[in-house]
C-alpha cells in the first residue's frame, strides 16, 4: 500500500539548511525529471532532517508535472516487501522497472 501524501509537505514549505541542502537538491532534480537522475530516489539521514517532507514533495511535484505518469511514495517497509516478493517470484528486475 502506498503512503498517502501530506499536502503540506511541498518544496516551497521545506526549510533548507546546511544539513539537508544536498538532499534537497537531489530531491528537486528527481521531481523535475523523474527517472532521469534518480529512479528510485532513496532518502536517508538522521531524525528531523526532512526525509519525509522531501519524499512527499518529490512525489507530489512529479505527479503535478506529468499527470499521465504515475509517481508513488513507498515506505521502506513496503519497498522491501515488494522487492522480497519479486525476488521470490524470480522477477526482481520487473519491480525495479516499475519504480
C-alpha positions as CSV (number, residue, x, y, z in Angstrom):
1,X,0.0,0.0,0.0
2,X,1.4,3.4,-1.0
3,X,1.7,6.1,1.6
4,X,-0.9,8.9,1.5
5,X,0.7,12.3,0.5
6,X,0.6,15.1,3.0
7,X,-0.4,18.3,1.1
8,X,1.6,20.5,3.5
9,X,4.9,18.7,2.5
10,X,5.9,20.7,-0.6
11,X,9.2,22.2,-1.8
12,X,8.2,25.8,-1.0
13,X,7.4,24.8,2.6
14,X,10.7,23.0,3.0
15,X,13.4,24.8,5.1
16,X,16.8,24.2,3.5
17,X,19.9,24.2,5.8
18,X,23.5,23.0,5.7
19,X,22.4,19.6,6.9
20,X,19.9,18.9,4.2
21,X,20.8,21.1,1.2
22,X,22.3,18.1,-0.8
23,X,19.2,16.0,-0.2
24,X,17.0,19.0,-1.2
25,X,19.0,19.4,-4.5
26,X,18.7,15.7,-5.3
27,X,15.0,15.6,-4.4
28,X,14.4,18.7,-6.6
29,X,16.1,17.0,-9.5
30,X,14.2,13.8,-9.0
31,X,10.9,15.8,-9.0
32,X,11.7,17.9,-12.1
33,X,12.9,15.0,-14.3
34,X,11.6,11.7,-12.8
35,X,13.8,8.8,-13.7
36,X,16.5,10.9,-15.4
37,X,18.9,11.1,-12.5
38,X,17.4,9.2,-9.6
39,X,15.0,6.2,-10.0
40,X,14.2,5.3,-7.3
41,X,15.5,8.0,-5.0
42,X,16.4,6.9,-1.5
43,X,16.5,9.5,1.3
44,X,18.4,8.6,4.4
45,X,19.7,10.5,7.3
46,X,19.1,11.4,10.9
47,X,15.9,12.3,12.6
48,X,14.4,15.7,11.8
49,X,16.3,16.4,8.6
50,X,13.3,16.4,6.3
51,X,13.3,13.0,4.7
52,X,9.6,12.5,5.0
53,X,8.9,16.1,3.8
54,X,11.2,15.7,0.8
55,X,9.7,12.3,-0.1
56,X,6.2,13.8,-0.1
57,X,7.4,16.8,-2.1
58,X,9.1,14.7,-4.8
59,X,6.0,12.6,-5.3
60,X,3.6,15.5,-5.3
61,X,5.7,17.6,-7.6
62,X,6.4,14.8,-10.1
63,X,2.6,14.0,-10.2
64,X,1.8,17.6,-10.9
65,X,4.4,17.9,-13.7
66,X,3.3,14.8,-15.6
67,X,-0.2,13.6,-14.6
68,X,0.0,10.8,-17.1
69,X,3.0,9.3,-15.3
70,X,2.5,7.5,-12.1
71,X,4.5,8.7,-9.1
72,X,4.2,6.6,-6.0
73,X,5.6,7.1,-2.5
74,X,6.6,3.9,-0.7
75,X,7.8,3.4,2.8
76,X,11.0,1.5,3.2
77,X,8.9,-1.4,4.6
78,X,6.7,-1.5,1.6
79,X,9.6,-1.3,-0.9
80,X,11.3,-4.2,0.9
81,X,8.1,-6.3,0.9
82,X,7.6,-5.7,-2.8
83,X,11.3,-6.5,-3.6
84,X,11.1,-9.7,-1.5
85,X,8.0,-10.8,-3.3
86,X,9.6,-10.0,-6.7
87,X,12.8,-11.9,-5.8
88,X,10.7,-14.9,-4.6
89,X,8.9,-14.9,-7.9
90,X,12.2,-14.6,-9.8
91,X,11.4,-11.3,-11.3
92,X,13.2,-8.5,-9.3
93,X,14.0,-6.7,-12.5
94,X,10.3,-6.2,-13.2
95,X,9.8,-4.5,-9.8
96,X,12.7,-2.2,-10.5
97,X,11.4,-1.4,-14.0
98,X,8.1,-0.3,-12.4
99,X,9.8,2.2,-10.0
